[in-house]
């Protein structure tokens, strides 16, 4: 076993021996650890511990009762994933601690992978610690340098911010537009920022701090002392300020530190998934990848509305009846149009938002019973729509917007799921816009984490899939419940329609942060990029080229992918739309070929049940030229490569729809030169021809 004993510490090594963790107890019994990579210090000595409400903390006065060591190599096969098999290889050590003054026990477990370190707290069953309340967690990450950092400001209700890129010493959340979030300000020189936190040291070491397996526990933010490069855990509180209610035996989530001198190791890591429990669903046959279209983007661009009557009309209706405005998107006829488009172009499903009553008065009113999730508007015939979809071989995707009223959703959940089963819906998209009811709870608190996980389990009971929006960000729970097929939980493509949007570097950062925890429903595929197309007074646009929108189907992994634009916009560009029709969404292999957070990403993937490969390459606001080796292709085959690339005059701001498509023949010995425009990308499909 790779454990080295010294006079004051024990060093646990990764299988490759590149990463070392030193654990020790200080003179007063405080647990501490430090981390090095190839002899370079990454995390300086940092303390560990737990604050308990109403009793002595579990921070000091410990001695080691025992320890257990093991080496594990346990590959597993995801139901849906980026590879057929995920490797799960690490060295583990568990320290059994006892607090001498109280006789209470606490175990600290380390797992050391080739790509990083994970540790967690384990509370064994004991008389001295049965039911207890965590008031704070004292996990520190004292970094060794002033790293380049990609960060989001602390906000217990939202991750929907663009990333800021600064040095650690330059982090300042006080000047960030909080988008009506809770607006966490600095306190005593500390700033609250969100995890996952992606960094790069001056000497080229990539570091990512995150967490895994957040179950029955709040989300971890991070307190930062910028000039000292000190980070510490900041747990999201509940309505009365407590952090977590627990009963021993139990565990905390894993705290993770990914480390490599190659950015591809970070973006391609399955460490977060590996740290979660194996799949608990016996029959996973209902869990299937999907490509879908839907009545959604047309509301964001102002063509139609979610509501049927309009809030003013609904309020003025003396008899309580709803009078249509004529702009409602989710009508029976409009849905049939989307179904026809999906069937014609080989899509699996159609999402319909705004189908159910309640949208006239749903947001910002803190009303508990706005939606019942079963009653359609008068112009939406559930049976007619579903019979029509069935005749065309199309599955309908349900939409459950909760407006943050979680107690109301849980009261209605079984009726809503029964309705889905009655009409043959395989999946639902849920939404949690607005402040949470019960009042005072946060999206990232223990109560809501438990809710999101409960919904995934309840959907599994009904053999249904769930895609959550405005949820807490995933931490690998999709390994345990793979019917949790995707989530949003970040600033998605929708922000480009009606705000200052997502800067071109945004999509080059998300794979290093949000996507480490699970698939993201980013809703790519926008072809009409400038919003002035819909309203000449609008200046908003998607910060992208058309070719980059195609490449996102590869770089933003999800087994649930939306072609988010309007059918009529795709019909104007049938040659480019062909790539969206062709691209797979479930994979037997993935190769991250180039990666640099905030700058660029190139990935190649092989479809799950076939021989086709697809490649996506994206860049930030800087145009980029590169050459890609095709040695990932099978050596005994020739391929037809269809290349969808930026035109010579393409530019995300000035000429985003300029693209060129060319077809060439290649082999595994070939190289392809890519020319990515500012904010641009390239997408390639490789089809065997022999």
LINHU-V120687 format. One record per residue. N is the residue number from 1. RES is the residue in three letters. SS is DSSP state (hx for helix, st for strand, lp for the rest). Layout:
BEGIN
n=N res=RES ss=SS
n=N res=RES ss=SS
END
This chain:
BEGIN
n=1 res=UNK ss=lp
n=2 res=UNK ss=lp
n=3 res=UNK ss=st
n=4 res=UNK ss=st
n=5 res=UNK ss=st
n=6 res=UNK ss=lp
n=7 res=UNK ss=lp
n=8 res=UNK ss=lp
n=9 res=UNK ss=lp
n=10 res=UNK ss=st
n=11 res=UNK ss=st
n=12 res=UNK ss=st
n=13 res=UNK ss=st
n=14 res=UNK ss=lp
n=15 res=UNK ss=lp
n=16 res=UNK ss=lp
n=17 res=UNK ss=lp
n=18 res=UNK ss=lp
n=19 res=UNK ss=st
n=20 res=UNK ss=st
n=21 res=UNK ss=st
n=22 res=UNK ss=st
n=23 res=UNK ss=st
n=24 res=UNK ss=st
n=25 res=UNK ss=st
n=26 res=UNK ss=lp
n=27 res=UNK ss=lp
n=28 res=UNK ss=lp
n=29 res=UNK ss=lp
n=30 res=UNK ss=lp
n=31 res=UNK ss=st
n=32 res=UNK ss=st
n=33 res=UNK ss=st
n=34 res=UNK ss=st
n=35 res=UNK ss=st
n=36 res=UNK ss=st
n=37 res=UNK ss=st
n=38 res=UNK ss=lp
n=39 res=UNK ss=lp
n=40 res=UNK ss=st
n=41 res=UNK ss=st
n=42 res=UNK ss=st
n=43 res=UNK ss=st
n=44 res=UNK ss=st
n=45 res=UNK ss=st
n=46 res=UNK ss=st
n=47 res=UNK ss=st
n=48 res=UNK ss=lp
n=49 res=UNK ss=lp
n=50 res=UNK ss=st
n=51 res=UNK ss=st
n=52 res=UNK ss=st
n=53 res=UNK ss=lp
n=54 res=UNK ss=lp
n=55 res=UNK ss=lp
n=56 res=UNK ss=lp
n=57 res=UNK ss=lp
n=58 res=UNK ss=st
n=59 res=UNK ss=lp
n=60 res=UNK ss=lp
n=61 res=UNK ss=lp
n=62 res=UNK ss=st
n=63 res=UNK ss=st
n=64 res=UNK ss=st
n=65 res=UNK ss=st
n=66 res=UNK ss=st
n=67 res=UNK ss=st
n=68 res=UNK ss=st
n=69 res=UNK ss=st
n=70 res=UNK ss=st
n=71 res=UNK ss=st
n=72 res=UNK ss=st
n=73 res=UNK ss=st
n=74 res=UNK ss=lp
n=75 res=UNK ss=lp
n=76 res=UNK ss=st
n=77 res=UNK ss=lp
n=78 res=UNK ss=lp
n=79 res=UNK ss=lp
n=80 res=UNK ss=lp
n=81 res=UNK ss=lp
n=82 res=UNK ss=lp
n=83 res=UNK ss=lp
n=84 res=UNK ss=lp
n=85 res=UNK ss=lp
n=86 res=UNK ss=st
n=87 res=UNK ss=lp
n=88 res=UNK ss=lp
n=89 res=UNK ss=st
n=90 res=UNK ss=st
n=91 res=UNK ss=st
n=92 res=UNK ss=st
n=93 res=UNK ss=st
n=94 res=UNK ss=st
n=95 res=UNK ss=st
n=96 res=UNK ss=st
n=97 res=UNK ss=st
n=98 res=UNK ss=st
n=99 res=UNK ss=st
n=100 res=UNK ss=lp
n=101 res=UNK ss=lp
n=102 res=UNK ss=lp
n=103 res=UNK ss=lp
n=104 res=UNK ss=st
n=105 res=UNK ss=st
n=106 res=UNK ss=st
n=107 res=UNK ss=st
n=108 res=UNK ss=st
n=109 res=UNK ss=st
n=110 res=UNK ss=st
n=111 res=UNK ss=st
n=112 res=UNK ss=st
n=113 res=UNK ss=st
n=114 res=UNK ss=lp
n=115 res=UNK ss=lp
n=116 res=UNK ss=st
n=117 res=UNK ss=st
n=118 res=UNK ss=st
n=119 res=UNK ss=st
n=120 res=UNK ss=st
n=121 res=UNK ss=st
n=122 res=UNK ss=st
n=123 res=UNK ss=st
n=124 res=UNK ss=lp
n=125 res=UNK ss=lp
n=126 res=UNK ss=st
n=127 res=UNK ss=lp
n=128 res=UNK ss=lp
n=129 res=UNK ss=st
n=130 res=UNK ss=lp
n=131 res=UNK ss=st
n=132 res=UNK ss=st
n=133 res=UNK ss=st
n=134 res=UNK ss=st
n=135 res=UNK ss=st
n=136 res=UNK ss=st
n=137 res=UNK ss=st
n=138 res=UNK ss=lp
n=139 res=UNK ss=lp
n=140 res=UNK ss=st
n=141 res=UNK ss=st
n=142 res=UNK ss=st
n=143 res=UNK ss=st
n=144 res=UNK ss=lp
n=145 res=UNK ss=lp
n=146 res=UNK ss=lp
n=147 res=UNK ss=lp
n=148 res=UNK ss=st
n=149 res=UNK ss=st
n=150 res=UNK ss=st
n=151 res=UNK ss=st
n=152 res=UNK ss=lp
n=153 res=UNK ss=st
n=154 res=UNK ss=lp
n=155 res=UNK ss=lp
n=156 res=UNK ss=lp
n=157 res=UNK ss=lp
n=158 res=UNK ss=lp
n=159 res=UNK ss=lp
n=160 res=UNK ss=lp
n=161 res=UNK ss=lp
n=162 res=UNK ss=lp
n=163 res=UNK ss=lp
n=164 res=UNK ss=st
n=165 res=UNK ss=st
n=166 res=UNK ss=st
n=167 res=UNK ss=st
n=168 res=UNK ss=hx
n=169 res=UNK ss=hx
n=170 res=UNK ss=hx
n=171 res=UNK ss=lp
n=172 res=UNK ss=lp
n=173 res=UNK ss=hx
n=174 res=UNK ss=hx
n=175 res=UNK ss=hx
n=176 res=UNK ss=lp
n=177 res=UNK ss=lp
n=178 res=UNK ss=lp
n=179 res=UNK ss=lp
n=180 res=UNK ss=lp
n=181 res=UNK ss=lp
n=182 res=UNK ss=lp
n=183 res=UNK ss=lp
n=184 res=UNK ss=lp
n=185 res=UNK ss=lp
n=186 res=UNK ss=lp
n=187 res=UNK ss=st
n=188 res=UNK ss=lp
n=189 res=UNK ss=lp
n=190 res=UNK ss=st
n=191 res=UNK ss=st
n=192 res=UNK ss=st
n=193 res=UNK ss=st
n=194 res=UNK ss=st
n=195 res=UNK ss=lp
n=196 res=UNK ss=lp
n=197 res=UNK ss=st
n=198 res=UNK ss=st
n=199 res=UNK ss=st
n=200 res=UNK ss=st
n=201 res=UNK ss=lp
n=202 res=UNK ss=lp
n=203 res=UNK ss=lp
n=204 res=UNK ss=lp
n=205 res=UNK ss=lp
n=206 res=UNK ss=st
n=207 res=UNK ss=st
n=208 res=UNK ss=st
n=209 res=UNK ss=st
n=210 res=UNK ss=st
n=211 res=UNK ss=st
n=212 res=UNK ss=st
n=213 res=UNK ss=lp
n=214 res=UNK ss=lp
n=215 res=UNK ss=lp
n=216 res=UNK ss=lp
n=217 res=UNK ss=lp
n=218 res=UNK ss=lp
n=219 res=UNK ss=lp
n=220 res=UNK ss=st
n=221 res=UNK ss=st
n=222 res=UNK ss=st
n=223 res=UNK ss=st
n=224 res=UNK ss=st
n=225 res=UNK ss=st
n=226 res=UNK ss=hx
n=227 res=UNK ss=hx
n=228 res=UNK ss=hx
n=229 res=UNK ss=lp
n=230 res=UNK ss=st
n=231 res=UNK ss=st
n=232 res=UNK ss=st
n=233 res=UNK ss=st
n=234 res=UNK ss=st
n=235 res=UNK ss=st
n=236 res=UNK ss=lp
n=237 res=UNK ss=lp
n=238 res=UNK ss=lp
n=239 res=UNK ss=lp
n=240 res=UNK ss=lp
n=241 res=UNK ss=lp
n=242 res=UNK ss=lp
n=243 res=UNK ss=lp
n=244 res=UNK ss=st
n=245 res=UNK ss=st
n=246 res=UNK ss=st
n=247 res=UNK ss=st
n=248 res=UNK ss=lp
n=249 res=UNK ss=lp
n=250 res=UNK ss=st
n=251 res=UNK ss=st
n=252 res=UNK ss=lp
n=253 res=UNK ss=lp
n=254 res=UNK ss=st
n=255 res=UNK ss=st
n=256 res=UNK ss=st
n=257 res=UNK ss=st
n=258 res=UNK ss=st
n=259 res=UNK ss=st
n=260 res=UNK ss=st
n=261 res=UNK ss=lp
n=262 res=UNK ss=lp
n=263 res=UNK ss=hx
n=264 res=UNK ss=hx
n=265 res=UNK ss=hx
n=266 res=UNK ss=hx
n=267 res=UNK ss=hx
n=268 res=UNK ss=lp
n=269 res=UNK ss=lp
n=270 res=UNK ss=lp
n=271 res=UNK ss=hx
n=272 res=UNK ss=hx
n=273 res=UNK ss=hx
n=274 res=UNK ss=hx
n=275 res=UNK ss=lp
n=276 res=UNK ss=lp
n=277 res=UNK ss=lp
n=278 res=UNK ss=lp
n=279 res=UNK ss=lp
n=280 res=UNK ss=lp
n=281 res=UNK ss=lp
n=282 res=UNK ss=lp
n=283 res=UNK ss=lp
n=284 res=UNK ss=lp
n=285 res=UNK ss=lp
n=286 res=UNK ss=lp
n=287 res=UNK ss=lp
n=288 res=UNK ss=lp
n=289 res=UNK ss=lp
n=290 res=UNK ss=st
n=291 res=UNK ss=st
n=292 res=UNK ss=st
n=293 res=UNK ss=st
n=294 res=UNK ss=st
n=295 res=UNK ss=st
n=296 res=UNK ss=lp
n=297 res=UNK ss=hx
n=298 res=UNK ss=hx
n=299 res=UNK ss=hx
n=300 res=UNK ss=hx
n=301 res=UNK ss=lp
n=302 res=UNK ss=lp
n=303 res=UNK ss=lp
n=304 res=UNK ss=lp
n=305 res=UNK ss=st
n=306 res=UNK ss=lp
n=307 res=UNK ss=lp
n=308 res=UNK ss=lp
n=309 res=UNK ss=lp
n=310 res=UNK ss=lp
n=311 res=UNK ss=hx
n=312 res=UNK ss=hx
n=313 res=UNK ss=hx
n=314 res=UNK ss=hx
n=315 res=UNK ss=hx
n=316 res=UNK ss=hx
n=317 res=UNK ss=lp
n=318 res=UNK ss=lp
n=319 res=UNK ss=lp
n=320 res=UNK ss=lp
n=321 res=UNK ss=lp
n=322 res=UNK ss=lp
n=323 res=UNK ss=lp
n=324 res=UNK ss=lp
n=325 res=UNK ss=lp
n=326 res=UNK ss=lp
n=327 res=UNK ss=lp
n=328 res=UNK ss=st
n=329 res=UNK ss=lp
n=330 res=UNK ss=lp
n=331 res=UNK ss=lp
n=332 res=UNK ss=hx
n=333 res=UNK ss=hx
n=334 res=UNK ss=hx
n=335 res=UNK ss=hx
n=336 res=UNK ss=hx
n=337 res=UNK ss=hx
n=338 res=UNK ss=hx
n=339 res=UNK ss=hx
n=340 res=UNK ss=hx
n=341 res=UNK ss=hx
n=342 res=UNK ss=hx
n=343 res=UNK ss=hx
n=344 res=UNK ss=hx
n=345 res=UNK ss=lp
n=346 res=UNK ss=lp
n=347 res=UNK ss=lp
n=348 res=UNK ss=lp
n=349 res=UNK ss=st
n=350 res=UNK ss=st
n=351 res=UNK ss=st
n=352 res=UNK ss=st
n=353 res=UNK ss=lp
n=354 res=UNK ss=lp
n=355 res=UNK ss=lp
n=356 res=UNK ss=st
n=357 res=UNK ss=lp
n=358 res=UNK ss=lp
n=359 res=UNK ss=hx
n=360 res=UNK ss=hx
n=361 res=UNK ss=hx
n=362 res=UNK ss=lp
n=363 res=UNK ss=lp
n=364 res=UNK ss=lp
n=365 res=UNK ss=lp
n=366 res=UNK ss=lp
n=367 res=UNK ss=lp
n=368 res=UNK ss=lp
n=369 res=UNK ss=lp
n=370 res=UNK ss=lp
n=371 res=UNK ss=lp
n=372 res=UNK ss=lp
n=373 res=UNK ss=lp
n=374 res=UNK ss=lp
n=375 res=UNK ss=lp
n=376 res=UNK ss=st
n=377 res=UNK ss=lp
n=378 res=UNK ss=lp
n=379 res=UNK ss=lp
n=380 res=UNK ss=lp
n=381 res=UNK ss=lp
n=382 res=UNK ss=hx
n=383 res=UNK ss=hx
n=384 res=UNK ss=hx
n=385 res=UNK ss=hx
n=386 res=UNK ss=hx
n=387 res=UNK ss=hx
n=388 res=UNK ss=hx
n=389 res=UNK ss=hx
n=390 res=UNK ss=hx
n=391 res=UNK ss=hx
n=392 res=UNK ss=lp
n=393 res=UNK ss=lp
n=394 res=UNK ss=lp
n=395 res=UNK ss=st
n=396 res=UNK ss=st
n=397 res=UNK ss=st
n=398 res=UNK ss=st
n=399 res=UNK ss=st
n=400 res=UNK ss=st
n=401 res=UNK ss=st
n=402 res=UNK ss=lp
n=403 res=UNK ss=lp
n=404 res=UNK ss=lp
n=405 res=UNK ss=st
n=406 res=UNK ss=hx
n=407 res=UNK ss=hx
n=408 res=UNK ss=hx
n=409 res=UNK ss=hx
n=410 res=UNK ss=hx
n=411 res=UNK ss=hx
n=412 res=UNK ss=hx
n=413 res=UNK ss=hx
n=414 res=UNK ss=hx
n=415 res=UNK ss=hx
n=416 res=UNK ss=hx
n=417 res=UNK ss=hx
n=418 res=UNK ss=hx
n=419 res=UNK ss=hx
n=420 res=UNK ss=hx
n=421 res=UNK ss=hx
n=422 res=UNK ss=hx
n=423 res=UNK ss=hx
n=424 res=UNK ss=lp
n=425 res=UNK ss=lp
n=426 res=UNK ss=lp
n=427 res=UNK ss=st
n=428 res=UNK ss=st
n=429 res=UNK ss=st
n=430 res=UNK ss=st
n=431 res=UNK ss=st
n=432 res=UNK ss=lp
n=433 res=UNK ss=lp
n=434 res=UNK ss=lp
n=435 res=UNK ss=lp
n=436 res=UNK ss=lp
n=437 res=UNK ss=st
n=438 res=UNK ss=lp
n=439 res=UNK ss=lp
n=440 res=UNK ss=lp
n=441 res=UNK ss=lp
n=442 res=UNK ss=lp
n=443 res=UNK ss=lp
n=444 res=UNK ss=lp
n=445 res=UNK ss=lp
n=446 res=UNK ss=hx
n=447 res=UNK ss=hx
n=448 res=UNK ss=hx
n=449 res=UNK ss=hx
n=450 res=UNK ss=hx
n=451 res=UNK ss=hx
n=452 res=UNK ss=hx
n=453 res=UNK ss=hx
n=454 res=UNK ss=hx
n=455 res=UNK ss=hx
n=456 res=UNK ss=hx
n=457 res=UNK ss=hx
n=458 res=UNK ss=hx
n=459 res=UNK ss=hx
n=460 res=UNK ss=hx
n=461 res=UNK ss=hx
n=462 res=UNK ss=lp
n=463 res=UNK ss=lp
n=464 res=UNK ss=lp
n=465 res=UNK ss=st
n=466 res=UNK ss=st
n=467 res=UNK ss=st
n=468 res=UNK ss=st
n=469 res=UNK ss=lp
n=470 res=UNK ss=lp
n=471 res=UNK ss=lp
n=472 res=UNK ss=lp
n=473 res=UNK ss=lp
n=474 res=UNK ss=lp
n=475 res=UNK ss=lp
n=476 res=UNK ss=lp
n=477 res=UNK ss=hx
n=478 res=UNK ss=hx
n=479 res=UNK ss=hx
n=480 res=UNK ss=hx
n=481 res=UNK ss=lp
n=482 res=UNK ss=lp
n=483 res=UNK ss=lp
n=484 res=UNK ss=st
n=485 res=UNK ss=st
n=486 res=UNK ss=st
n=487 res=UNK ss=st
n=488 res=UNK ss=lp
n=489 res=UNK ss=lp
n=490 res=UNK ss=lp
n=491 res=UNK ss=lp
n=492 res=UNK ss=lp
n=493 res=UNK ss=lp
n=494 res=UNK ss=lp
n=495 res=UNK ss=hx
n=496 res=UNK ss=hx
n=497 res=UNK ss=hx
n=498 res=UNK ss=hx
n=499 res=UNK ss=lp
n=500 res=UNK ss=lp
n=501 res=UNK ss=lp
n=502 res=UNK ss=lp
n=503 res=UNK ss=lp
n=504 res=UNK ss=lp
n=505 res=UNK ss=lp
n=506 res=UNK ss=hx
n=507 res=UNK ss=hx
n=508 res=UNK ss=hx
n=509 res=UNK ss=hx
n=510 res=UNK ss=hx
n=511 res=UNK ss=lp
n=512 res=UNK ss=lp
n=513 res=UNK ss=lp
n=514 res=UNK ss=hx
n=515 res=UNK ss=hx
n=516 res=UNK ss=hx
n=517 res=UNK ss=hx
n=518 res=UNK ss=lp
n=519 res=UNK ss=lp
n=520 res=UNK ss=st
n=521 res=UNK ss=lp
n=522 res=UNK ss=lp
n=523 res=UNK ss=lp
n=524 res=UNK ss=lp
n=525 res=UNK ss=lp
n=526 res=UNK ss=lp
n=527 res=UNK ss=lp
n=528 res=UNK ss=lp
n=529 res=UNK ss=lp
n=530 res=UNK ss=st
n=531 res=UNK ss=hx
n=532 res=UNK ss=hx
n=533 res=UNK ss=hx
n=534 res=UNK ss=lp
n=535 res=UNK ss=lp
n=536 res=UNK ss=lp
n=537 res=UNK ss=lp
n=538 res=UNK ss=lp
n=539 res=UNK ss=lp
n=540 res=UNK ss=lp
n=541 res=UNK ss=st
n=542 res=UNK ss=lp
n=543 res=UNK ss=lp
n=544 res=UNK ss=lp
n=545 res=UNK ss=lp
n=546 res=UNK ss=hx
n=547 res=UNK ss=hx
n=548 res=UNK ss=hx
n=549 res=UNK ss=hx
n=550 res=UNK ss=hx
n=551 res=UNK ss=hx
n=552 res=UNK ss=hx
n=553 res=UNK ss=hx
n=554 res=UNK ss=hx
n=555 res=UNK ss=hx
n=556 res=UNK ss=lp
n=557 res=UNK ss=lp
n=558 res=UNK ss=lp
n=559 res=UNK ss=lp
n=560 res=UNK ss=st
n=561 res=UNK ss=st
n=562 res=UNK ss=st
n=563 res=UNK ss=lp
n=564 res=UNK ss=lp
n=565 res=UNK ss=lp
n=566 res=UNK ss=lp
n=567 res=UNK ss=hx
n=568 res=UNK ss=hx
n=569 res=UNK ss=hx
n=570 res=UNK ss=hx
n=571 res=UNK ss=hx
n=572 res=UNK ss=lp
n=573 res=UNK ss=lp
n=574 res=UNK ss=hx
n=575 res=UNK ss=hx
n=576 res=UNK ss=hx
n=577 res=UNK ss=hx
n=578 res=UNK ss=hx
n=579 res=UNK ss=hx
n=580 res=UNK ss=hx
n=581 res=UNK ss=hx
n=582 res=UNK ss=hx
n=583 res=UNK ss=lp
n=584 res=UNK ss=lp
n=585 res=UNK ss=lp
n=586 res=UNK ss=lp
n=587 res=UNK ss=st
n=588 res=UNK ss=st
n=589 res=UNK ss=st
n=590 res=UNK ss=st
n=591 res=UNK ss=st
n=592 res=UNK ss=st
n=593 res=UNK ss=st
n=594 res=UNK ss=st
n=595 res=UNK ss=st
n=596 res=UNK ss=st
n=597 res=UNK ss=lp
n=598 res=UNK ss=lp
n=599 res=UNK ss=lp
n=600 res=UNK ss=st
n=601 res=UNK ss=st
n=602 res=UNK ss=st
n=603 res=UNK ss=st
n=604 res=UNK ss=st
n=605 res=UNK ss=st
n=606 res=UNK ss=st
n=607 res=UNK ss=st
n=608 res=UNK ss=lp
n=609 res=UNK ss=lp
n=610 res=UNK ss=lp
n=611 res=UNK ss=lp
n=612 res=UNK ss=lp
n=613 res=UNK ss=st
n=614 res=UNK ss=st
n=615 res=UNK ss=st
n=616 res=UNK ss=st
n=617 res=UNK ss=st
n=618 res=UNK ss=st
n=619 res=UNK ss=st
n=620 res=UNK ss=lp
n=621 res=UNK ss=lp
n=622 res=UNK ss=lp
n=623 res=UNK ss=lp
n=624 res=UNK ss=st
n=625 res=UNK ss=st
n=626 res=UNK ss=st
n=627 res=UNK ss=st
n=628 res=UNK ss=st
n=629 res=UNK ss=st
n=630 res=UNK ss=lp
n=631 res=UNK ss=lp
n=632 res=UNK ss=lp
n=633 res=UNK ss=lp
n=634 res=UNK ss=lp
n=635 res=UNK ss=lp
n=636 res=UNK ss=lp
n=637 res=UNK ss=lp
n=638 res=UNK ss=lp
n=639 res=UNK ss=st
n=640 res=UNK ss=st
n=641 res=UNK ss=st
n=642 res=UNK ss=st
n=643 res=UNK ss=st
n=644 res=UNK ss=st
n=645 res=UNK ss=st
n=646 res=UNK ss=st
n=647 res=UNK ss=lp
n=648 res=UNK ss=lp
n=649 res=UNK ss=lp
n=650 res=UNK ss=lp
n=651 res=UNK ss=st
n=652 res=UNK ss=lp
n=653 res=UNK ss=lp
n=654 res=UNK ss=lp
n=655 res=UNK ss=st
n=656 res=UNK ss=lp
n=657 res=UNK ss=lp
n=658 res=UNK ss=lp
n=659 res=UNK ss=st
n=660 res=UNK ss=st
n=661 res=UNK ss=st
n=662 res=UNK ss=st
n=663 res=UNK ss=st
n=664 res=UNK ss=st
n=665 res=UNK ss=st
n=666 res=UNK ss=st
n=667 res=UNK ss=lp
n=668 res=UNK ss=lp
n=669 res=UNK ss=lp
n=670 res=UNK ss=lp
n=671 res=UNK ss=st
n=672 res=UNK ss=st
n=673 res=UNK ss=st
n=674 res=UNK ss=st
n=675 res=UNK ss=st
n=676 res=UNK ss=st
n=677 res=UNK ss=lp
n=678 res=UNK ss=lp
n=679 res=UNK ss=lp
n=680 res=UNK ss=lp
n=681 res=UNK ss=st
n=682 res=UNK ss=st
n=683 res=UNK ss=st
n=684 res=UNK ss=st
n=685 res=UNK ss=st
n=686 res=UNK ss=st
n=687 res=UNK ss=st
n=688 res=UNK ss=st
n=689 res=UNK ss=lp
n=690 res=UNK ss=lp
END
